[in-house]
Every structure is written in C-alpha cells, then in structure tokens.
C-alpha cells in the first residue's frame, strides 16, 4: 500500500523551490480557511489536491519541498476534463465506486521522456498557486508602516499569503461556508469530492479525488444526493449555481472573470444562488486575482470595531451591503491595492486555533523587555528637556563617578 511521503524517508523523491518562511508559512497559509483540501499528514507535512494532482508539501529553513504522486491513467489536463463534461452524475458515481474498489497503482516518480518537462510544469503550478512572484516581505513592510496594529501582528504571523485557487473549486467550496465553521466545511468539501470527483490515488487509508466538474455538479440528481450527505439547503445552491453557469455563460465563464474589474466580477458572482457579498469577495480574492477584495463577515466586523475603533454601523446587529462596502473601503484606504492580502493576515491571527502562537511569542519575549514593561521607571528632564534619563542610568553613572574619585 502506498504511503504519504515524508521528507526524512528520502529526499531523492522530492523536489524543491527556494522560498523563505517569511514569504510562505505552510502551517498558517494552508490552515487559515482559504482552501479546505489540505491536511497535515505528518509533522510539518501537508497533503492535498491541486491542479488534478496530489501533493505533499513541507519546508525547512529557506526551502519549500514538494512531492507529487502520479497515478497511471489519472493525470488529467483541460481537454480530458472537457471529455467528461457530458458524463451524468449517476455514471460518475458508478465510475467512482469502481475506482474505490480497485485503486490504481501509485508511482513514486514520473516515468518516460517527459519526466523533466512534467517537473517544470509542476514547479510552475506551485509558484502560481502560492503566487510566489509577489514579494510578501515588501507588502508586510508597507502595511506595517501604515498600520501600527498590523505591525504588531505581522511580527508573529509572518508568511501568510493568498492562494490562487481554481475558480470552480473556490466558488463551490465557499458556497458551503454559509453558517459554518472551518472543520465542518472541510468535511463537506471532502464528501463533495469523494462523491462527484474523479479518483486520483490511494495513500494509507485515504483515497484522494479531484474537485468535481461543473457538469457533474449541475446534474439533476446532485441536490438530493448532497442533502443525504448533510449539506442541507446548500445542496440546492451548489446544483443550481453550476447549472446556471453552464446554461447562461458556459464552462469558461469563471476563468474569464479574472480579466474583468473587481466590482464587475463581484456583481456577476452575486447573481448565482447562494452567493452573497462575502462569498463573492472570497472568490474574487482567492481565485480571480482581485487583490483589493476584502471579505467582510461578522468576524472581520468585530476586528474592525475592536482593533481599529471602527464606529460606523455600531448600532446595527447585522451586516448590510452598505456596511460591508464601507468596511472594505476603510481597509482599502488603509492598506492599499493588496488590502485583501493584509486582511487575511489579521483574520488568520484571530482564529482560535492559532492563539497558542501568540502565547508562545509572549513567552519568548526577551527578559529585559519583559522587565522593562513591568517596571515604572522614574524619569527626569536633563537640561532643556530634550535628553531623558532613567533612574537606573543615573545610578550607574553615579557609581562610576565614585570609583574615579577613589582612584584619585
């Protein structure tokens, strides 16, 4: 049985990219609620599906290591997905069941003359997915200079960057987020893929599936099936949104929204069943290259009121479209063109699962700084008041003067 790869078991099966942790922290980026398909399968090792492939990622020092599992007969490209566009839900379900009954063999490394080319393609896929062309360090500096609260958070939560996800996967994953929390969303997305997605490979006790195609999501039998799987009212939104996209726009419509202005893309997404302003902004930011999109939910609203003393709408109990827009405009004015990226850092830092990181940072605070915070030091003005000395500094100077007098 094939197992999840671990770097310590043999680096020859892995490839790498130069990437400091200050530019990408896997533990934060893959677990902060952007994508719901990554799991920590060993300490510091994250396994998930991206681009029709199953990956395990880890990082050491300034290097990002990755292992790609290749499966005979299952590597798909865009044309292969088009061939499956007319396959019905029931046919896909039967095909999925047959594949589960007889999992395909997993190869540890590419075979044939195209191995080098595949390696280059996969490296580029990874760069694109993590948007490694964006200098995150420079952005952190800009945000910190404009926002003192962000600077305090950034010193602890470095390396949180935006993923560039497949628009179909991002949209239908976030339709599942309505009135939900991250762990439950992960389970729903996993069941969605297991039921409607093509199987890719089997590792340990886990079978990995690709994300479903629009055609498989749009099938008339999908809503009832997903209700049986616990999706509730979201089942109808998933099926109807996929059907509306195919009937009214075509399979390439979502990709095409990458080439239109932010507000146009957001308004277009909001015409879909189950897609409100927050979900539309998430899709714009995390898959459609709209770096200025700031998804606002009650959680972000609380951050704005608590940490930025944002008073607008303080008497309201629910988020309105106007309040959503006003909060977004506030942060766009504060952080600039990549406001959505900055927002994700604060969102990540406020998640309960990461509060231990803040506590650890406090414990590691240098002893001298901790003492300085606790002590109330008496200060005095020296001369014209421009030079301030502490009591301890005066005492040290006085002791030195006494020693000199004794020597004389």
C-alpha positions in Angstrom: 0.0 0.0 0.0 1.3 3.4 -1.0 2.0 5.8 1.9 2.2 9.5 2.4 5.6 10.8 1.6 7.9 12.1 4.4 11.0 14.1 3.5 13.2 12.3 6.1 12.5 9.0 4.3 14.3 10.0 1.1 14.8 13.5 -0.4 15.6 12.0 -3.8 11.8 11.6 -4.4 11.2 15.2 -3.6 11.9 18.5 -5.5 12.4 21.9 -4.1 12.0 25.6 -4.6 13.9 28.4 -2.8 11.4 30.1 -0.5 12.0 31.6 3.0 9.3 31.0 5.6 8.9 34.8 5.9 7.5 34.6 2.3 5.4 31.5 2.9 4.4 29.7 6.1 2.6 26.5 5.2 1.3 25.9 8.7 -0.6 29.2 8.6 -1.5 29.6 4.9 -2.9 26.1 4.4 -5.0 26.1 7.6 -6.5 29.5 7.8 -9.7 28.8 5.8 -8.7 29.8 2.3 -8.6 26.2 0.9 -10.3 23.2 2.6 -8.4 20.4 0.9 -5.1 20.3 2.8 -4.4 18.0 5.8 -1.3 17.7 7.9 -0.3 14.0 7.3 2.9 14.1 9.3 4.5 16.8 11.4 5.0 19.8 9.1 3.9 17.8 6.0 0.7 19.0 4.2 -1.1 16.7 1.7 -3.8 17.9 -0.6 -5.1 18.2 -4.1 -4.3 21.0 -6.5 -4.5 21.0 -10.3 -5.6 17.4 -10.7 -2.6 16.2 -8.7 -2.0 15.0 -5.2 0.9 16.8 -3.4 2.7 16.7 -0.1 4.5 19.9 0.9 6.9 20.7 3.7 9.5 23.3 4.4 12.9 23.5 6.0 14.8 26.7 6.5 14.5 28.7 3.3 13.4 25.8 1.1 9.9 24.6 0.1 9.9 20.8 -0.6 7.2 19.1 -2.6 6.4 15.5 -3.6 3.8 14.9 -6.4 2.1 11.5 -6.6 1.5 10.3 -10.1 -1.2 7.7 -10.9 -1.4 5.7 -14.0 -4.2 6.8 -16.2 -5.4 9.6 -13.9 -3.2 12.6 -14.8 -5.7 14.9 -16.5 -5.4 18.1 -18.4 -8.0 20.6 -19.6 -9.0 18.6 -22.7 -9.6 15.5 -20.5 -12.0 17.4 -18.3 -13.9 18.6 -21.4 -14.4 14.9 -22.4 -16.1 14.3 -19.1 -18.3 17.3 -19.4 -21.3 15.2 -20.7 -20.9 12.4 -18.1 -24.0 12.2 -15.9 -24.0 12.2 -12.1 -25.0 8.6 -11.9 -22.3 7.5 -14.4 -19.7 9.4 -12.5 -20.9 7.8 -9.2 -20.6 4.3 -10.7 -17.1 5.1 -12.0 -16.0 6.4 -8.7 -17.2 3.3 -6.9 -15.3 1.0 -9.3 -12.2 3.0 -8.7 -12.6 2.8 -5.0 -13.0 -0.9 -5.2 -9.8 -1.3 -7.3 -7.4 1.7 -6.6 -4.9 2.4 -9.2 -1.2 1.9 -8.6 0.7 4.9 -7.4 4.1 5.5 -8.9 6.8 7.3 -6.8 8.3 9.2 -9.7 7.4 10.1 -13.3 8.3 7.6 -16.0 9.4 8.2 -19.5 11.0 11.0 -21.5 8.5 13.7 -20.3 9.6 13.5 -16.7 11.7 16.6 -16.8 9.0 18.6 -18.6 6.4 17.4 -16.0 8.8 18.5 -13.3 9.0 22.0 -14.8 5.2 22.2 -15.2 4.6 21.2 -11.6 7.1 23.7 -10.3 5.3 26.4 -12.2 2.0 25.2 -10.9 3.3 25.6 -7.3 4.6 29.1 -8.0 1.3 30.1 -9.4 -0.8 28.5 -6.6 1.2 30.4 -3.9 1.7 33.5 -6.1 5.4 33.4 -5.3 6.1 36.3 -7.7 4.6 38.6 -5.1 7.1 39.9 -2.6 5.3 39.4 0.6 8.1 40.9 2.8 7.7 44.3 1.0 3.9 44.2 1.4 4.3 43.5 5.2 6.6 46.5 5.5 4.2 48.7 3.6 1.2 47.6 5.7 3.2 47.9 9.0 4.3 51.4 8.1 0.7 52.4 7.5 -0.9 50.5 10.4 0.8 50.1 13.9 -1.7 47.3 14.9 -0.8 45.3 11.8 2.9 45.6 12.6 2.4 44.0 16.0 0.5 41.1 14.4 3.0 40.8 11.5 5.9 40.2 13.8 4.2 37.0 15.0 2.2 35.9 11.9 4.7 36.2 9.0 4.4 34.3 5.8 0.6 34.3 5.4 -0.1 34.7 1.7 -3.0 34.4 -0.6 -3.5 31.2 -2.7 -4.5 31.4 -6.3 -7.1 28.7 -6.5 -9.1 27.2 -9.3 -12.2 29.4 -9.6 -14.7 26.5 -9.7 -13.2 24.8 -6.6 -13.1 28.1 -4.8 -16.6 29.2 -5.6 -18.3 25.9 -4.7 -16.2 25.4 -1.6 -17.2 28.8 -0.3 -20.9 28.2 -1.0 -20.5 25.5 1.6 -19.3 28.1 4.2 -22.7 29.7 4.9 -23.4 29.5 8.7 -20.5 27.0 9.1 -17.0 26.6 10.6 -13.7 25.5 9.1 -13.6 21.9 10.3 -17.2 21.2 9.2 -16.6 22.9 5.9 -13.6 20.7 5.3 -15.7 17.6 5.9 -18.4 18.8 3.5 -15.9 19.6 0.7 -14.2 16.2 1.2 -17.6 14.4 0.8 -18.4 16.5 -2.2 -15.1 15.4 -3.9 -15.5 11.8 -2.9 -19.0 11.6 -4.3 -18.6 13.6 -7.5 -14.9 14.0 -8.2 -12.6 11.7 -10.2 -10.4 9.5 -8.0 -6.6 10.3 -8.2 -4.8 7.9 -5.9 -4.9 6.0 -2.6 -2.5 6.7 0.2 -2.5 4.9 3.5 -6.3 4.8 4.3 -7.2 7.8 2.2 -8.5 8.0 -1.4 -7.9 11.4 -3.0 -10.3 12.8 -5.5 -10.2 15.7 -7.9 -12.7 18.5 -7.4 -15.9 17.9 -9.3 -16.5 19.4 -12.8 -19.3 21.9 -13.4 -21.2 19.3 -15.4 -21.1 16.8 -12.5 -22.3 19.5 -10.0 -25.1 20.6 -12.3 -26.7 17.1 -12.7 -30.4 16.9 -11.6 -29.6 14.2 -9.1 -27.0 16.1 -7.2 -29.2 18.1 -4.8 -30.9 15.0 -3.4 -27.6 13.2 -3.1 -25.9 16.1 -1.2 -28.9 16.5 1.1 -28.4 12.9 2.1 -24.8 13.8 2.8 -25.7 16.5 5.2 -25.4 19.6 3.0 -28.9 20.9 3.9 -30.1 24.0 2.0 -26.6 24.4 0.5 -27.2 21.3 -1.7 -29.7 23.3 -3.8 -27.3 26.3 -4.1 -24.5 24.1 -5.3 -26.5 22.4 -8.0 -28.4 25.5 -9.2 -25.3 27.6 -9.4 -23.4 25.1 -11.5 -26.5 24.7 -13.8 -26.9 28.5 -14.2 -23.2 28.9 -15.1 -23.4 26.3 -17.8 -26.7 27.3 -19.2 -26.2 31.1 -19.1 -22.5 31.5 -19.5 -20.5 28.4 -20.4 -17.7 26.4 -18.7 -15.1 29.1 -19.2 -17.1 31.9 -17.6 -15.5 31.8 -14.1 -11.9 31.8 -15.6 -13.0 34.8 -17.7 -13.9 36.8 -14.6 -10.1 37.1 -13.9 -9.9 39.6 -16.8 -12.7 42.0 -15.7 -12.6 44.7 -13.0 -13.2 43.7 -9.3 -16.7 45.2 -8.9 -17.9 43.7 -12.2 -16.6 40.3 -11.2 -18.2 40.5 -7.7 -21.6 41.6 -9.1 -21.5 38.8 -11.6 -20.9 36.2 -8.9 -23.7 37.6 -6.8 -26.2 36.6 -9.4 -25.6 33.0 -8.5 -27.8 31.1 -6.0 -26.2 31.0 -2.5 -23.6 33.7 -3.3 -23.7 36.8 -1.2 -21.3 39.7 -0.9 -18.9 37.9 1.5 -18.7 34.7 -0.6 -18.3 36.7 -3.8 -15.4 38.7 -2.2 -13.7 35.5 -1.1 -13.9 34.1 -4.6 -12.6 37.4 -6.1 -9.7 37.5 -3.7 -8.7 33.8 -3.6 -9.1 32.8 -7.2 -9.9 35.8 -9.5 -6.8 38.0 -8.9 -8.8 40.8 -7.2 -6.2 41.7 -4.5 -8.3 44.7 -3.3 -11.3 42.5 -2.4 -11.9 42.4 1.4 -14.3 39.7 2.5 -16.3 41.0 5.5 -18.2 38.8 7.8 -19.2 39.3 11.5 -15.7 38.1 12.5 -14.0 40.8 10.4 -16.5 43.4 11.6 -15.5 42.6 15.2 -11.8 43.1 14.3 -12.6 46.5 12.8 -14.5 47.6 15.9 -12.2 46.1 18.5 -8.8 46.8 17.0 -9.5 49.9 14.8 -12.2 51.6 16.8 -14.4 51.5 13.6 -17.6 53.1 14.8 -19.8 53.0 11.6 -22.8 50.8 12.0 -22.0 50.1 15.7 -25.7 50.3 16.5 -26.6 47.6 13.9 -26.8 43.9 14.7 -26.4 42.5 11.2 -24.1 43.3 8.3 -25.7 45.2 5.4 -24.4 45.7 1.9 -23.5 49.3 2.7 -21.7 48.3 5.9 -19.8 45.6 4.0 -18.8 48.1 1.4 -17.8 50.8 4.0 -15.6 48.4 6.0 -14.0 47.2 2.8 -13.3 50.8 1.7 -11.9 51.6 5.1 -9.3 48.9 4.9 -8.6 49.5 1.2 -7.7 53.1 2.1 -5.5 52.0 5.0 -3.7 49.1 3.3 -3.8 49.9 -0.4 -4.1 47.7 -3.5 -3.4 44.4 -1.7 -5.8 45.1 1.1 -7.3 41.6 0.8 -3.9 40.1 1.5 -3.5 42.2 4.6 -7.0 41.3 5.8 -6.1 37.6 5.6 -3.2 38.1 8.0 -5.4 39.6 10.7 -8.1 37.0 10.0 -5.6 34.2 10.5 -4.2 35.8 13.7 -7.7 36.0 15.2 -8.6 32.3 14.7 -8.8 30.3 17.9 -6.6 27.5 16.6 -3.7 29.9 16.3 -3.9 31.6 19.7 -1.2 29.4 21.1 1.2 31.1 18.7 0.6 34.4 20.4 1.2 32.9 23.8 4.4 31.3 22.7 5.6 34.6 21.3 4.9 36.3 24.6 6.9 33.6 26.5 9.9 34.0 24.2 9.9 37.8 24.8 13.4 38.7 25.9 13.8 39.0 29.7 14.9 42.6 29.5 11.9 43.7 27.5 9.6 41.9 30.0 11.2 43.6 32.9 11.0 47.0 31.2 7.3 46.5 30.6 6.7 45.8 34.3 8.9 48.4 35.8 7.8 52.0 36.3 11.0 54.0 35.8 11.3 57.4 37.2 12.3 59.8 34.6 13.7 63.3 34.8 14.4 66.0 32.3 18.0 66.9 31.8 18.8 70.4 30.8 16.4 71.8 28.2 14.2 68.7 28.5 15.4 67.0 25.3 17.6 64.3 27.0 15.6 61.9 29.1 17.5 59.7 31.6 16.2 56.8 33.7 16.8 56.4 37.4 18.9 53.2 36.8 21.1 55.1 34.2 21.8 57.9 36.7 22.6 55.4 39.5 25.1 53.6 37.1 26.8 56.9 36.2 27.0 57.9 39.9 28.7 54.6 40.8 31.3 55.2 38.1 32.0 58.7 39.4 32.6 57.4 42.9 35.1 54.8 41.7 37.0 57.5 39.8 37.2 59.7 42.9 38.6 56.8 45.0 41.3 56.2 42.4 42.3 59.8 42.5 
